[in-house]
């Protein structure tokens, strides 16, 4: 059996199909650090996959870069159902209730206009804790999750504060068709 790409199927098409195949079956990512490699599980919560970093605290900008490093975005909660699912997961898993987690939402561009970092659009959903957003000290521009009475809410903090990170897998614009995969495997 030859493993050559024929003229009929270009290198670009082959790479696209392989990437689609990888994204359909991948449920974890590899994290390499100092020559060591470990697999970090992606957690399916509701209809999204998340990477929850509870080991290292960082400022909002570094959290955004951390997620981008794995071709992900800081999580943006888009509905009450998603907020409830994520809050439920975080409160039922040991150790998460006491942590604060950065989200991909900010009003850095325009005060009181909270935008999604992943697509630059205004956020359509927010579950603010009572009294938020309040911009205490006039330098609170980045949104994070914080538990109050074992329920997570959104609050704003100074972007240079150190919190943990929740990344979400980017939603692909085009899903791979199983027919294309079948044709690829046959070739």
ABEGO torsion letter per residue (X at the ends): XBABBBAABBAAAAAAAAAAAAAAABABBBBBBGGBBBBBBBBBBEABBBBBBAABBBBAAAAAAAAAAAGBBBBBBABAAAAAAAAAAAAABBGAAABBBBBBBBAAABBGBBBBAAAGBBBABBBBBBGOBAGBGGABABBBBBBBGGBBBBBBBBAABBBBBBBBBBBBABBBBAAAAAAAAAX
